[in-house]
Amino acid sequence: MPNTISRGRWIAGAGAIAVVGVLAIAWFTHKGSGPTPATAAAPPRPAVGVHLAAKRGVNESFSFVGRIKAVNKVDVRARIEGFLDKVLFREGQEVKTGDLLYQIEKVQFQAQVDQAKANVAVAEAVETNARLEYGRNSELSKKQYSPQSQVDANKATLDTSVGRIMQTKAALTQAEVNLEYTDIRSPIDGRIGRTAYTVGNLVNPASGVLATIVSQDPIYVLFPVSVRDLETIREARRTDGGLAKIDIRIKLSNGQNYGHNGVWNLTDPQVDQQTDSLIMRATIPNPDGLLIDGQFVTASIRERKEEPRLVIPQSALQADQSGYYALVVNAQHVVEVKRVQTGANLDADVIVTSGIAEGDKVIVDGIQKVRPGQAVQETVLPAAPGR
């Protein structure tokens, strides 16, 4: 037992010495390790570029997908049956009203006219003789030299001959019209397309379209406008004295702006119930023929008078399931989220109708490396040319 007690005291003493040694090593290690984490320098704030939300004079505008439509479009057809004798135009050329396009063989139709004229001459000769007979017998009847029945017969013959003249003259008119139909002329000014028939082919009213003529200048652009946008457009046009005029501008499919503005001339009086939209139409000069019937374009309606409106760069806009928002640096240099309502795009900018105030610092550079509630170091970037 005494040996056991002595051995335990020795072990306890050795353990105490070991603990003291470990504490000493820890103290020296801490002594030479430098400053503690509590005294370490804070990481630098991320740098971002911002633009100041500002007002600029802009024209309220609305853009729609439109289609070009010719003011006049005519399908040329044959109105009589006959063989094509001549094709008197070059496909794709400009034609004027009255220009001769096709010619159908005239021989049989000229013969019908000559025959009809001969029938009229015969009918007129018969009528002349009947009139003489009627006059002669009428005088004899007064002197009791001719029975009344003969006078009545002569009167019937005269009336019949008069009717025959009317018939033959009507036939002559129809023959002359058919002869005129052998010359197929352009009913409008415009550009003619491809011909469906060439010389020697038999054509008639059932042959279909021989060629199509499309007017060129001016030309229409038609585009659908929702009822909601139409009300906004009407509100934008209202002035103290009535309705302000608006420009209708065209952008081609290659992004190029068309050189002439359009003039609004029709709003469809009926709304398409499936799309809740209606058709607006404008007339546009087309002196160079750049706009083609059926072509798709972008039609923009824009006020002529500029109004100050708040704009921010489009690059500042972000989107999620709730809509559009922008990251803004507040007076404490902390990032905030502001939900915004937007209007039309203006080149690289966009109109903001709510959510942003004039002078707000919207982040346009470094958006991906910051989050709401984070302190940042902002730099105001210079405005782009034209802003």
KOLTI-250415 format. One record per atom (N, C-alpha, C): x, y, z. Coordinates in steps of 0.001 Angstrom, whole numbers, padded with zeros to 6 digits, always signed. Atoms other than C-alpha are relative to their C-alpha. Last residue first. Layout:
// KOLTI-250415
XYZ;...
END
This chain:
// KOLTI-250415
+000842+000112-001182;-027445+062062-072549;-000016+001313+000752;+001416-000116+000333;-026245+062610-076122;-000915-000115+001194;+000327-001120+000879;-022735+061349-075482;-001485-000018-000341;-000289+000299+001402;-022642+058881-072548;-000376+001195-000860;+001172+000310+000820;-022650+060362-069050;+000427-000254-001435;+000474-001110+000844;-019380+060191-067094;-001175-000448-000849;-000519+000086+001352;-019142+057470-064427;-000534+001149-000839;+000979-000517+000953;-019719+058291-060768;+000622+000017-001382;-000606-001011+000858;-017422+056052-058736;-001047+000434-001016;+000543-000302+001313;-018840+054060-055839;+000812+001079-000709;-000675-001257+000337;-017075+052410-052905;-000374+000341-001433;-000800-000025+001223;-019390+049775-051526;+000694+001344-000121;-000636-001302+000172;-021127+048764-048284;+000933-000057-001201;-001468-000011-000040;-023286+045672-048697;+000510+001421-000208;-000471-000130-001371;-026983+045715-047775;+001504+000077+000133;+000698-000982-000829;-028089+044426-051176;+000492-000032+001442;+001316+000489-000398;-025379+042411-052973;-000676+001067+000856;+000559-000619-001201;-022230+043260-054869;-001376-000593+000285;-000843+000263-001171;-019937+041436-057313;-000507+000661+001283;-000072+001422-000359;-022359+041009-060226;+000771-000250+001289;+001250+000485-000600;-023335+044686-060396;+000149-001418+000533;-000301+000745-001222;-019731+045799-060954;-001238-000548+000683;-001245+000749+000156;-020585+048537-063466;+000318-000679+001337;-000068+000503+001370;-024078+050030-063965;+001239-000849-000230;-001228+000728+000319;-025061+050790-060374;-000094-000547-001419;+000310+001371+000434;-027780+053414-060021;+001293-000670-000463;-001208+000596+000589;-026898+056505-057963;-000297-001455-000347;-000374+001309-000552;-030197+058318-057408;+001207-000557-000745;-001212-000078-000802;-030123+061968-058565;+000400-001308+000646;-001062-000733+000667;-033716+062056-059822;+001193+000141+000947;+000096-001452-000113;-035741+059441-058004;+001172+000652-000726;-001294-000685-000028;-036202+055814-059001;-000255+001498+000079;-000984+000811-000707;-039198+053562-058289;+001351+000645+000154;+000128+000041-001461;-041618+054999-060862;+001120-000865+000573;+001214-000713-000404;-041906+055983-064559;-000207-000020+001513;+000477+000584-001254;-038368+055098-065607;-001187+000827+000474;+000796-000892-000844;-037544+055809-069259;-000467-000763+001237;+001386+000404-000108;-034799+053595-070667;-000711+000990+000918;+000710-000331-001230;-031333+054469-071894;-001410-000561-000031;-000570+000812-001078;-028963+052989-074494;-000695+000243+001333;-001376+000402+000312;-031097+054215-077446;+000522-000883+001148;-000555-001130+000730;-034240+055517-075768;+001476-000272-000244;-001454-000047+000098;-036308+052553-074600;+000421+001195-000851;-000642+000337+001269;-039951+053214-073738;+001518+000050+000118;+000725-000406+001197;-041397+053101-070235;+000764-000434-001238;-000711-000602+001133;-040225+051388-067089;-000953+000393-001115;+000891+000135+001142;-041623+050642-063643;+000630+000768-001154;+000270-001089+000929;-038972+050174-060991;-001065-000403-001013;+000871+000495+001050;-038288+048134-057859;-000426+001163-000892;+001184-000822+000264;-035391+049552-055860;-000757-000587-001191;+000792+000460+001138;-032796+047324-054225;-001204+000915-000148;+001422+000234-000218;-030246+049022-051953;-000636-000514-001289;+000802+000392+001160;-026434+048960-051830;-001440-000273+000425;+000482+001370-000129;-024777+050871-048997;-000936-000290-001177;-000849+000825+000867;-022685+054010-049456;-000348-001483+000118;-000939+000687-000895;-024436+055691-046477;+000923-000948-000767;-000894-001007-000570;-026123+058163-048871;+001029-000605+000958;+000625-001074-000764;-027605+055276-050875;+001039+000942+000599;-000872-000299-001146;-026070+053214-053683;-000593+001196+000744;-000291-001410-000222;-028807+051883-055983;+000897+000132+001230;-000787-000129-001223;-029329+048420-057497;+000476+001438+000110;-001337-000566+000167;-032126+048422-060057;+000679+000034+001357;-000532-000725-001146;-035344+046406-060364;+001380+000541-000365;-001271-000700+000128;-037603+044958-063026;+000408+000667+001311;-000089-001100+000943;-040323+042361-062493;+001385+000622-000031;+000866-001098-000442;-041351+040089-059623;+000027+001189-000938;+001395+000374+000158;-039978+036945-061237;-000960+001116+000380;+000274+001281-000656;-036580+038560-061663;-001492-000278-000162;+001349+000554+000030;-035127+041352-063754;-000054-001289+000788;-000051+001431-000286;-032158+043707-063588;-001445-000502+000027;+001207+000770-000275;-031898+047178-065127;+000314-001467+000245;+000266+000004-001437;-028695+049211-064768;-001195-000870+000354;-000898+000950-000662;-027486+048281-068272;-000224-000056+001504;+000612+001319+000043;-030564+050044-069709;+000858-001039+000721;-000539+000914+001017;-029040+053324-068562;-000707-001358+000061;-001199+000654-000517;-031401+055519-066503;+000546-000894-001101;-000570+001130+000726;-034054+058017-067592;+001192-000555+000767;-001120+000612-000713;-036413+060450-065881;+000478-001229-000755;+000339+001273-000615;-038612+062396-068302;+001258-000610+000611;-001038+000530-000889;-038576+066023-069482;-000482-001286+000686;+000368-000211-001387;-041036+066442-072403;+001116-000559+000880;-000754+000695-001027;-040148+066815-076081;-000511+000382+001391;-000492-000875-001045;-042833+067895-078546;+000712-000815+001064;-000882-000999+000591;-043253+065915-081767;+000620+000909+001058;+000462-001383-000120;-044615+062896-079972;+000986+000946-000683;-000778-000883-000872;-043470+059533-081300;-000614+001391+000013;+000808-001215-000148;-045215+056557-082827;+000691+000875+001021;-000088-000706-001281;-042748+053933-083958;-000860+001245-000052;+000662-001305+000045;-043322+051367-086709;+000033+000624+001387;+000357-000458-001343;-040880+048492-087012;-000561+001406-000110;-000793-001127-000494;-040901+046913-090460;-000368+000228+001467;+000106-000277-001429;-042133+043728-092174;+000932+001151+000379;-001236-000059-000783;-042489+043829-095980;-000292+000296+001470;-000171+001219-000771;-045788+042786-097591;+001208-000017+000908;+001254+000571-000489;-045703+045476-100302;+000256-001339+000697;+000610+000965+000915;-042186+046813-100646;-001238-000592+000650;+001004+000773-000730;-040641+049912-099075;-000784-000845-000988;-000691+000824-000990;-037452+051081-100780;-000964-000882+000788;+000443+001388+000029;-039382+052243-103855;+000705-000903+000990;-001075+000850+000519;-037344+055434-104211;-000382-001472-000031;-000438-000427+001337;-040284+057837-103905;+001059-000902-000607;-000889+001083+000419;-041949+055934-101042;+000568+000308-001381;-000598-000188+001332;-043815+058576-099052;+000979-001132-000312;-001415-000365-000007;-045629+057072-096051;+000471+000234-001433;-000460-000141+001385;-049344+056782-095292;+001411+000561+000012;-000623-001274+000355;-050236+055501-091826;+000414-000032-001461;-000606-000090+001334;-052569+052785-090592;+000555+001392-000221;-000236-001384+000383;-053649+051622-087151;+000721+000012-001349;-000998-000355+001019;-055155+048189-086612;+000043+001510-000189;+000591-000471+001250;-056906+047097-083435;+001113+000484-000916;-000766-001015+000725;-055974+045123-080348;-000775+000415-001237;+000296-001293-000631;-057647+043022-077675;+000829+001117-000631;-001273-000634-000369;-055923+039928-079148;-000191+001317+000741;-000969+001013-000398;-058877+037551-079442;+001305+000620+000500;+000282+000477-001346;-061508+040289-079383;+001002-001050+000463;-000090+001459+000086;-060015+042077-082386;-000149-000567+001408;-001069+000631-000771;-061207+045639-081834;-000059-001501-000209;+000346+001236-000691;-063294+047405-084494;+001227-000585+000685;+001064-000219-000987;-063136+051052-085632;-000393-001248+000787;+001095+000940+000234;-059718+050558-087277;-001083+000199+001060;+000016+000935-001114;-057626+053680-086804;-001216-000884-000187;+001116+000900-000305;-056860+055481-090045;+000278-000766+001284;+001228-000325+000712;-054812+058345-091491;-001157-000942+000302;+001098+000868-000392;-051558+058629-089516;-001265+000394-000748;+001133-000785-000498;-048885+060451-091491;-001141-000962+000314;+001342+000297+000462;-045556+058716-092009;-001035+000906+000636;+000981+000261-001048;-042026+060007-091663;-001372-000237-000603;+001225-000803+000051;-039464+059688-094446;-000932-000405+001143;-000216-001442+000105;-035808+058595-094335;-001242+000866-000003;+000497-000432+001304;-036279+055059-093039;-000028+001526-000038;+001177-000862-000056;-034108+054278-090017;-000383+000443-001405;-000176-001343+000554;-031719+051352-090535;-001312+000786+000086;-000241-000985-001062;-032034+048381-088185;+000149+001422-000489;-001439-000035-000278;-031624+045783-090955;+000362+001023+001075;-000397+001232-000669;-035361+045024-090812;+001494-000057+000306;-000055+001174+000864;-036197+048639-091630;+000536-001210+000758;-001337+000583-000060;-037174+051239-089043;-000031-001290-000799;-000187+001376+000441;-040175+053414-089777;+001460-000395+000161;-001291+000253+000623;-041361+056591-088096;+000175-001491-000247;-000081+001458+000123;-044862+057770-087323;+001249-000296-000806;-000766+000545+001112;-044788+061343-086060;-000088-001518+000031;-001036+000971-000332;-047517+062666-083806;+000698-000443-001282;-000363+000914+001070;-049693+065744-084015;+001131-000923+000447;-001290-000304+000628;-051041+067240-080823;+000291-001023-001091;-000892+001142+000151;-054740+066828-080098;+001277+000432-000707;+000506+001132+000775;-056859+069663-078731;+000985-001142-000020;+000814-000414+001131;-056005+073148-077514;-000568-001127-000822;+001030-000953-000424;-054803+072358-074030;-000933+000363-001155;-000580-001285-000392;-053002+069287-075299;-001139+000916+000430;+000890-001057-000482;-053924+065627-075656;+000788+001230+000421;+000292-000976+001055;-051566+063551-077775;-000817+001172+000503;-001221-000749+000317;-050015+061678-074842;-000256+001086-001036;-000280-000886-001134;-053480+060690-073607;+001226+000857-000282;+000980-001080+000024;-054363+059333-077038;+000246+000997+001126;-000330-000870+001129;-051162+057337-077142;-000956+001187-000054;-001198-000750-000380;-051795+055920-073672;+000399+000980-001097;+000412-001004-000981;-055347+054962-074644;+001190+000851+000444;+000739-001033+000708;-054016+053257-077758;-000458+001093+000952;-000953-000932+000604;-051419+051410-075713;-000720+001128-000726;-000708-000710-001081;-054146+049879-073538;+000980+001014-000573;+000908-001041-000493;-056326+049020-076538;+000680+000814+001095;+000890+000446-001058;-053401+047150-078047;-000868+001165+000475;-000221-000743-001241;-052024+048448-081314;-000989-000505+001038;+000994+000191-001052;-051684+046329-084472;+000403+000740+001268;-000560+000649-001183;-049610+047759-087339;-001074-000124+001074;+001049+000394-000922;-050327+048845-090915;+000627-000720+001177;-000518+000912-001012;-047866+050761-093098;-001130-000248+000989;+000528+000087-001357;-049256+052219-096305;+000912-000831+000893;+000264+001375-000407;-047562+053362-099518;-000477+000006+001443;-000437+000387-001354;-047208+056597-101472;-000357-001445+000310;-000164-001257-000738;-045742+055897-103933;-001283+000820-000072;-001251-000194-000722;-045409+052325-105107;+000027+001222+000910;-000369-001424-000057;-048649+050923-106563;+001180+000180+000954;+000017-000514-001369;-048619+047173-107152;+000428+001463-000034;-000567-001345-000053;-049502+045617-110512;-000180+000530+001417;+000479-000835-001102;-050046+041858-110708;+000737+001339-000017;-001094-000696-000689;-049759+039713-113827;-000632+000872+001084;-001071-000104+000998;-051911+037327-115900;+001244+000640+000614;-000719-001270+000039;-054067+036316-112937;+001099-000058-001064;-000610-000525-001217;-056460+033461-113530;+000743+001289-000258;-001445+000263-000010;-057076+031655-116801;+000689+000476+001269;-000310+001069-000954;-060833+031470-116184;+001493-000289+000107;+000246-000429-001380;-061477+034868-117788;+000316-001055+001051;+001410-000337-000136;-059751+033653-120970;-000262+000412+001441;+000417-000549-001289;-056225+032995-122221;-001488+000322-000051;+001414-000318-000009;-054817+030798-124978;-000381+000477+001398;+000867+000745-000913;-051039+030964-125055;-001440+000468-000111;+000440+001259+000573;-049188+032170-128137;-000912-000813+000890;+000631-000084+001321;-047192+034952-126473;-000345-001401-000510;-000823-000596+001052;-046402+034348-122796;-000749-000064-001323;+000202+000550+001342;-048555+033700-119769;+000862+000758-000992;+000306+001434-000124;-048012+034124-115994;-000163-000669-001356;+001136+000401+000815;-046250+037465-116368;-000208-001506+000114;-000240+000993+001045;-043999+038507-113504;-001276-000292-000784;-000813+001169-000341;-044577+041717-111575;+000195-000934-001186;+000603+001258+000414;-045777+045161-112598;+000956-001156+000279;-001017+000918+000525;-044774+048277-110707;-000655-001338-000285;-000659+000895-000939;-047269+051061-110207;+001076-000831-000669;-001452-000177+000022;-049669+053525-111794;+000617-000955+001001;-000605-000872-001022;-053170+052116-112133;+001465+000238-000334;+001001-000884-000588;-055598+050477-114611;+000573+000978+001027;-000203-000159-001441;-052815+049061-116828;-001057+000943+000571;-000762-001172-000418;-054108+048067-120255;+000116+000073+001525;+000039+000029-001464;-055260+044804-121840;+000952+001081+000494;-001105-000801-000532;-055994+045419-125531;-000142+000049+001519;-001205+000644+000534;-058181+042561-126781;+001252+000771+000392;-000585+000889-001006;-060794+043952-124390;+001201-000774-000534;-000849-000794-000899;-061423+046813-126851;+000705-000889+001022;-001179-000384+000777;-062645+044282-129413;+000942+000834+000856;-000880+001173+000070;-064937+042794-126812;+001265+000298-000796;-000624+000168-001315;-066338+046264-126145;+000961-001195-000011;-001037-001028-000119;-066915+046819-129860;+000721-000090+001348;-001111+000384+000871;-068748+043500-130141;+001143+000999+000092;-000706+001118-000632;-070925+044339-127142;+001205-000432-000830;-000706-000511-001179;-071803+047743-128620;+000792-001107+000680;-001170-000739+000479;-072632+046153-131976;+000808+000540+001178;-000986+000998+000404;-074896+043611-130297;+001270+000673-000507;-000528+000578-001233;-076708+046465-128564;+001066-001049-000314;-000917-000989-000568;-077031+048243-131916;+000607-000506+001315;-001247+000033+000761;-078464+045090-133471;+001010+001020+000519;-000721+001252-000235;-081061+044730-130773;+001354-000002-000704;-000526-000055-001362;-082117+048390-130893;+000813-001256+000329;-001134-000934+000006;-082449+048205-134660;+000638+000068+001383;-001141+000695+000596;-084614+045083-134329;+001226+000910-000055;-000601+000879-001004;-086899+046953-131946;+001217-000749-000520;-000660-000890-000967;-087441+049650-134537;+000666-000822+001090;-001262-000429+000608;-088128+046972-137138;+000762+000960+000915;-000937+001127-000040;-090730+045384-134915;+001353+000407-000560;-000463+000143-001383;-092458+048723-134373;+001015-001130+000129;-000878-001125-000320;-092608+049299-138120;+000558-000130+001419;-001266+000235+000690;-094004+045822-138792;+001012+001110+000318;-000692+001074-000722;-096656+046340-136142;+001356-000284-000632;-000500-000581-001260;-097637+049671-137698;+000772-001037+000810;-001178-000833+000301;-097842+048085-141159;+000595+000624+001261;-001095+000922+000304;-100141+045392-139802;+001279+000778-000314;-000449+000581-001260;-102375+048030-138227;+001176-000951-000213;-000726-001043-000739;-102545+049948-141471;+000545-000546+001306;-001301-000134+000653;-103475+046771-143329;+000846+001066+000698;-000822+001157-000393;-106234+046066-140835;+001389+000067-000629;-000683-000330-001253;-107594+049592-141325;+000911-001146+000451;+000671+000411-001243;-108426+048757-144937;+000849+000338+001240;-000744+001119-000610;-106891+050855-147723;-000692-000371+001303;-000589+000800+001068;-108616+053227-150172;+000753-001223+000536;+000731+001258+000151;-111029+054661-147595;+000535-000852-001155;+000863-000195+001170;-109544+058110-148035;-000778-001272-000336;+000812-001186-000259;-108068+058089-144509;-000992+000251-001144;+001093+000391-000887;-106878+054532-145107;-000911+001181+000297;+001032+000677+000798;-104883+055656-148103;-001186-000386+000855;+000649-000998+000831;-102968+058155-145929;-001118-000631-000829;+000783-000860-000893;-102229+055502-143290;-000743+001055-000809;+001293+000635-000247;-101239+053073-146040;-000869+000808+000965;+000789+000066+001237;-098486+055393-147230;-001387-000574+000267;+000482-001337+000353;-097181+056247-143760;-000892-000012-001235;+001005-000407-000977;-097006+052607-142685;-000561+001382-000328;+001222+000770+000224;-095286+051564-145848;-001100+000430+000953;+000627-000496+001225;-092743+054375-145510;-001315-000716-000265;+000560-001315-000307;-092027+053475-141885;-000707+000591-001230;+001221+000193-000791;-091610+049829-142767;-000655+001331+000323;+001061+000499+000889;-089160+050717-145542;-001312-000170+000753;+000351-001086+000923;-087060+052835-143190;-001133-000424-000918;+000805-000974-000742;-087139+050151-140465;-000435+001140-000903;+001334+000596-000180;-085956+047512-142915;-000918+000986+000713;+000664-000002+001321;-083089+049766-143930;-001406-000578+000089;+000408-001379+000267;-082204+050445-140258;-000696+000087-001361;+001163-000303-000835;-082185+046725-139528;-000495+001413-000249;+001163+000716+000532;-079904+046059-142484;-001255+000347+000786;+000358-000626+001276;-077470+048760-141383;-001227-000670-000615;+000650-001278-000308;-077494+047505-137800;-000456+000671-001289;+001349+000302-000496;-076784+043972-138987;-000757+001278+000344;+000831+000374+001155;-073867+045248-141053;-001424-000299+000436;+000292-001232+000736;-072424+047023-138020;-000892-000290-001206;+001004-000736-000767;-072735+043811-136007;-000367+001300-000690;+001276+000688+000167;-070898+041853-138695;-001123+000755+000714;+000461-000263+001371;-068091+044407-138780;-001355-000654-000248;+000413-001403+000071;-067777+044267-134975;-000554+000321-001387;+001276-000096-000709;-067744+040467-135013;-000523+001438-000006;+001034+000545+000879;-065041+040528-137692;-001368+000085+000659;+000250-001035+001008;-062919+042831-135521;-001088-000464-000950;+000790-001028-000672;-063328+040313-132696;-000274+001186-000930;+001379+000453-000160;-062235+037430-134902;-000882+001060+000649;+000690+000282+001267;-059151+039239-136137;-001455-000376+000211;+001164-000835+000228;-058036+040900-132876;-000895-000477-001142;+000268-000044+001441;-055510+038464-131443;-001348+000656-000266;+000570+001262+000468;-055025+039366-127775;-000320+000146-001488;+000891-000136+001146;-052720+042217-126776;-000416-001388-000457;+000194+001194+000832;-051069+042531-123400;-000903+000340-001170;-000778+001089-000592;-049650+045420-121345;-000035-001264-000856;+000398+001273+000595;-050758+048647-123035;+000926-001108+000495;-001055+000665+000780;-050170+051598-120664;-000500-001351-000501;+000275-000006+001436;-053452+053243-119615;+001080-000642-000852;+001399+000274+000325;-052363+054145-116087;-000217+000130-001505;+000919-001096-000252;-048578+054124-115920;-001418-000421-000371;+001002-000227+001039;-046129+051244-115641;-000907+001147+000445;+001038-000933-000420;-042869+050826-113705;-000958+000219-001173;-000121-001403+000381;-040897+047748-114725;-001135+000830+000597;-000623-000815-001031;-040628+044452-112867;+000077+001480-000318;+000336+000388-001365;-041309+042243-115897;+000787+000844+001010;-001125+000729-000577;-040779+044142-119117;-000334-000282+001463;-000672-000598-001154;-043960+045170-120902;+001172-000883+000411;-000614-001285+000314;-045743+044658-124224;+000635+000681+001209;-000240-000395-001390;-046717+040992-124281;+000885+001234-000075;-001161-000794-000413;-048184+040433-127752;+000023+000142+001522;-000752-000397+001181;-050541+038085-129653;+001272+000757+000381;-000844-001169-000233;-052008+036192-126742;+000841+000273-001233;-001431+000295-000077;-054611+033779-128094;+000791+001289+000195;-000752-000129+001236;-058269+034441-127325;+001465-000325+000228;-000842+001152+000341;-060994+034369-124731;+000679+000222-001340;+000528+000751+001142;-062350+037584-123274;+000939-001172-000252;+001456-000105-000086;-061928+039472-119992;-000692-000663-001181;+000616-000081+001325;-058267+038521-119445;-001519+000033+000168;+000628+001211+000530;-056944+039296-115963;-000526+000256-001408;+000402-000163+001402;-054592+041826-114326;-000525-001334-000514;-000314+001229+000736;-054515+041539-110534;-000552+000144-001412;+000934+000491+001005;-054516+045062-109114;+000544-001282-000623;-000570+001257+000493;-052948+046469-105954;-001030-000641-000914;+000780+000665+001059;-053504+050025-104765;+000738-001244-000466;+001271-000728+000020;-052324+051660-101511;-000931-000623-001030;+000189-000935+001107;-049662+048982-101206;-001352+000686+000116;+001087+000394+000900;-049158+047427-097794;-000174+001063-001070;+000212-000935+001100;-046096+047476-095554;-001094-000543-000920;-000149+000588+001331;-046395+045434-092380;-000325+001058-001049;+000940-000370+001047;-045871+046638-088840;+000282-000714-001304;-000369+000718+001216;-044278+045419-085628;-001069+000281-001048;+000853+001123+000366;-044934+048085-083019;+000578-000669-001248;-000470+000750+001166;-042929+050723-081155;-000872-001232-000215;+000514+001360-000096;-044309+053397-078840;+000402-000720-001279;+000053+000817+001205;-042701+056777-078251;-000503-001397+000323;+000652+001261-000344;-042883+059668-075794;-000166-000818-001283;+001311+000132+000606;-040456+062250-077099;-000573-001343+000423;+000236+001132+000886;-037564+062939-074772;-001403+000105-000588;+001132-000253+000880;-036051+065882-072939;-000159-001131-000999;-000406-000517+001301;-033788+064523-070267;-001241+000193-000849;+001061-000256+000971;-034197+063865-066577;+000615+000525-001291;+000221-001403+000367;-031436+062315-064518;-001130+000107-001004;+001283-000079+000691;-030583+059133-062649;-000327+001464-000258;+001028-000754-000695;-026915+059484-061711;-001273+000016-000834;+000498-001141+000764;-024740+056743-063133;-001066+000694+000834;+001402-000410-000065;-022709+054371-060988;-000271+001127-000982;+000242-001209+000786;-019483+052388-061203;-001484+000319-000023;+001041+000090+001027;-018695+049924-058446;-000068+001322-000738;+000198-001219+000792;-015696+049308-056155;-001060-000245-001072;-000075+000166+001461;-015862+046574-053526;-000310+001316-000715;+001331+000046+000605;-015180+047709-049924;+000126-000150-001520;+000442-001210+000704;-011686+046844-048634;-001401-000175-000578;-000206+000093+001459;-011304+043991-046103;-000527+001257-000693;+001216+000408+000716;-011132+045080-042396;+000270-000040-001506;+000633-001049+000811;-007569+045265-040817;-001222-000555-000728;-000372+000034+001426;-006728+042624-038090;-000782+001073-000772;-000670-001244+000366;-007104+043689-034326;+000406+000053-001462;+000846-001146-000384;-009718+041104-033418;+000613+001312-000412;+001003-000283+001033;-007790+038496-035410;-000862+001190+000341;+001109+000951-000027;-004874+038838-032883;-000985+000342-001096;+001274-000485-000525;-001696+040758-033708;-001082-001068-000076;+000507-001272+000546;+001685+038982-034155;-001355+000343+000570;+000869+000217+001166;+002494+035261-033549;-000569+001284-000571;-000710-000298+001268;+005545+035732-031317;-000891-000077-001227;-000827-001200-000124;+003839+036085-027932;+000630+000370-001323;+000889-001161+000138;+001205+033540-028795;+000782+001299-000002;+000516+000029+001385;+003865+030881-029346;-000899+001206-000272;-001053-000485+000891;+005637+031904-026141;-000474+000021-001452;-000200-001440-000249;+002432+031624-024141;+001045+000566-000934;+001111-000759+000597;+001496+028282-025748;+000199+001493+000160;-000183+000019+001469;+004931+026852-024951;-001085+000819-000684;-001141-000859+000331;+004622+027957-021328;+000222+000070-001494;+000444-001394-000119;+001140+026508-021014;+001111+000957-000366;+000873-000294+001154;+002403+023178-022343;-000472+001444+000031;-000842-000116+001213;+005252+023150-019858;-000836+000356-001222;-000693-001274-000053;+002970+023906-016915;+000836+000214-001245;+000987-001063+000282;+000726+021039-017941;+000661+001359-000009;+000301+000016+001434;+003698+018671-018124;-000980+001107-000378;-001131-000599+000721;+004926+019675-014649;-000290+000074-001488;+000029-001451-000210;+001470+019018-013228;+001109+000690-000750;+001064-000596+000839;+001363+015589-014820;-000064+001495+000155;-000470-000053+001394;+004743+014660-013342;-001043+000632-000913;-000986-001077+000143;+003565+015586-009905;+000484+000133-001411;+000697-001295-000046;+000445+013480-010205;+000960+001145-000173;+000704-000191+001301;+002507+010489-011390;-000703+001348-000029;-000997-000305+001037;+004884+010812-008428;-000660+000276-001340;-000460-001390-000165;+002059+011093-005955;+000988+000354-001090;+001057-000934+000460;+000472+007954-007392;+000426+001439+000141;+000012-000013+001473;+003757+005946-007063;-001047+000979-000533;-001166-000763+000469;+004097+006985-003440;+000004+000092-001512;+000238-001424-000258;+000604+005816-002636;+001144+000833-000519;+001031-000474+000947;+001161+002446-004292;-000243+001480+000151;-000636-000163+001316;+004387+001870-002472;-000982+000546-001022;-000826-001205+000040;+002712+002615+000818;+000628+000211-001340;+000830-001218+000000;+000000+000000+000000;+000854+001254+000000;
END
